[in-house]
């Protein structure tokens, strides 16, 4: 990740985990009943928990990355490019 350009990358990662969460919620809606279906649902529940943890980590990173991006930008009006 390039210094000063991290925020879009973090936001893209957040979009990706949001999409993953949506797909997992859809996968959990299997209509069939069996031992395999129960194991499948348990695996989906475990994956959703992991996605929630990743989402929290990305959300926690967003503010400091945005602050670092802002610090990396040259001050307006100083002639820096």
C-alpha positions, 0 to 999 in steps of 0.5 A, spaced: 500 500 500 502 506 497 503 511 503 498 517 502 493 512 498 491 507 503 484 509 504 481 507 498 485 500 499 481 499 506 475 501 503 475 496 497 477 491 503 471 493 507 467 492 500 470 485 499 468 482 506 461 486 506 460 482 499 463 475 503 458 476 508 452 477 504 454 471 500 455 467 506 448 469 509 445 467 502 449 460 503 446 459 510 439 459 507 439 451 504 432 448 505 434 441 506 435 437 512 440 432 514 447 431 518 450 434 512 446 440 512 447 441 519 455 441 518 454 446 512 450 451 516 455 450 522 461 451 517 457 457 514 456 460 522 464 459 523 465 463 517 461 468 518 464 469 525 471 470 521 468 475 517 465 479 522 472 479 526 475 481 519 470 487 518 472 489 525 479 489 524 478 493 517 473 498 520 478 499 526 484 500 521 480 505 517 481 511 521 488 511 522 489 509 515 485 516 513 489 520 518 496 517 515 493 519 508 492 526 510 499 527 513 502 524 507 499 529 503 502 536 502 499 542 505 495 546 501 498 552 499 505 550 500 507 549 493 508 542 494 507 536 489 
